């Protein structure tokens, strides 16, 4: 009987160790996956930014849709999709901002929210990231440009 009790206690210890290891590993796995996925998102955002700059040089304004960028031969069709998002497109918008001097300044914004490119990872971690960014008044994801204020199309990762 004493031997069986020791085996049961040993099994409980092993299960508890496994649970502890998993609880420590989960945030590390999320951080690793987030870093990898954000690198891919940044790569696509950089390509989209280049296409938008070329579009503005050619037409004097930014493209407000991927159809315009793709149709003008400045962007490959596949680059409009957010990696790991199961087919979601980047959020893209363009407008004209009137400056203090009254001059019209074209502006644009392109981004991917956390819940698009972190899909399939820990939902609580994604929710915390999103709520934190919203609480700070920041875009909840990766983006460049700003539709309300000219910022020379800076990325929030730079």
C-alpha positions as a printed Julia matrix, in Angstrom:
158×3 Matrix{Float64}:
  0.0    0.0     0.0
  2.85   2.36    0.86
  4.41   1.82   -2.58
  1.15   2.62   -4.39
  0.77   5.82   -2.38
  4.3    6.91   -3.35
  3.51   6.23   -7.02
  0.33   8.29   -6.78
  2.19  11.17   -5.11
  4.94  11.0    -7.74
  2.33  11.12  -10.51
  0.68  14.15   -8.89
  4.07  15.9    -8.67
  4.75  15.19  -12.35
  1.34  16.57  -13.34
  1.87  19.7   -11.24
  5.32  20.24  -12.75
  3.86  19.91  -16.25
  1.13  22.44  -15.45
  3.7   24.88  -14.03
  5.91  24.48  -17.08
  2.94  25.05  -19.42
  1.87  28.18  -17.54
  5.37  29.64  -17.87
  5.79  28.56  -21.49
  2.46  29.98  -22.75
  3.44  33.68  -22.47
  6.88  32.92  -23.91
  5.3   31.12  -26.87
  2.9   34.03  -27.41
  5.77  36.54  -27.35
  7.82  34.47  -29.81
  4.89  34.05  -32.19
  3.96  37.73  -31.92
  7.5   38.81  -32.79
  7.63  36.49  -35.81
  4.21  37.52  -37.08
  4.86  41.24  -36.58
  8.03  40.96  -38.65
  5.96  39.58  -41.53
  3.27  42.24  -41.1
  5.9   44.99  -41.07
  7.4   43.6   -44.26
  4.03  43.82  -46.03
  3.26  47.25  -44.58
  6.61  48.47  -45.89
  5.75  47.22  -49.39
  2.32  48.88  -49.22
  3.93  52.14  -48.06
  6.33  52.06  -51.04
  3.4   51.49  -53.4
  1.46  54.37  -51.83
  4.44  56.73  -52.2
  4.74  55.79  -55.87
  1.0   56.26  -56.33
  1.19  59.73  -54.77
  4.13  60.69  -57.01
  2.15  59.58  -60.03
 -1.32  60.94  -59.15
 -0.77  63.58  -56.45
 -2.9   61.77  -53.86
 -2.81  58.47  -52.01
 -4.82  55.45  -53.1
 -7.77  54.74  -50.87
 -8.13  51.14  -51.98
 -6.0   48.18  -52.89
 -7.83  47.97  -56.2
 -6.21  51.28  -57.18
 -2.71  50.17  -56.12
 -3.0   46.77  -57.78
 -4.65  48.17  -60.91
 -1.88  50.7   -61.4
  0.73  47.92  -61.19
  2.3   49.19  -57.98
  1.39  46.32  -55.66
  1.03  42.57  -55.99
 -2.48  41.37  -55.18
 -1.23  38.98  -52.47
  0.28  41.83  -50.42
 -3.1   43.26  -49.47
 -3.78  40.31  -47.14
 -2.69  40.3   -43.51
 -0.46  37.29  -42.75
 -2.07  34.65  -40.48
 -5.49  36.32  -40.79
 -7.27  33.8   -43.0
 -7.78  36.26  -45.83
 -8.43  39.57  -44.06
 -7.17  42.64  -45.9
 -5.12  45.39  -44.32
 -7.22  48.39  -43.3
 -6.47  51.11  -45.86
 -7.85  54.62  -46.09
 -6.82  57.89  -47.7
 -8.01  61.45  -47.42
 -6.91  65.04  -47.78
 -6.14  67.04  -44.64
 -6.39  70.81  -44.7
 -3.42  72.31  -42.88
 -3.36  75.46  -40.75
 -2.27  77.46  -43.78
 -5.22  76.12  -45.77
 -3.05  73.91  -47.96
 -4.43  70.49  -48.86
 -2.17  67.68  -47.64
 -2.87  64.1   -48.75
 -2.87  61.64  -45.84
 -3.3   57.91  -45.6
 -3.28  55.11  -43.07
 -2.76  51.38  -43.43
 -2.82  48.85  -40.62
 -3.55  45.4   -39.31
 -5.25  44.96  -35.93
 -3.84  42.51  -33.39
 -6.83  40.22  -33.66
 -6.17  39.77  -37.39
 -2.51  38.7   -37.43
 -2.41  37.1   -33.98
 -5.38  34.88  -34.82
 -5.1   31.42  -33.31
 -2.9   32.52  -30.4
 -3.93  33.08  -26.77
 -7.13  35.14  -26.84
 -6.55  36.68  -23.39
 -3.14  37.99  -24.45
 -4.61  39.47  -27.64
 -7.4   41.11  -25.65
 -4.87  42.59  -23.18
 -2.8   44.03  -26.03
 -5.87  45.53  -27.68
 -7.28  47.01  -24.47
 -3.87  48.42  -23.53
 -3.44  50.14  -26.89
 -7.0   51.5   -26.82
 -6.46  52.76  -23.25
 -3.36  54.67  -24.39
 -5.18  56.06  -27.43
 -2.99  54.05  -29.82
 -3.87  51.89  -32.8
 -4.44  48.32  -31.57
 -2.03  46.65  -33.98
  0.63  47.56  -36.54
  0.12  50.54  -38.85
  1.78  53.36  -40.72
  0.45  56.8   -41.54
 -2.41  58.64  -39.88
 -5.68  59.6   -41.51
 -6.23  62.59  -39.2
 -2.75  64.13  -38.97
  0.11  64.23  -41.49
  3.01  62.19  -40.06
  5.06  61.38  -43.18
  3.63  57.84  -43.1
  5.63  56.81  -40.05
  5.03  53.32  -38.76
  4.11  52.71  -35.14
  6.92  50.12  -35.01
  9.61  52.69  -35.92
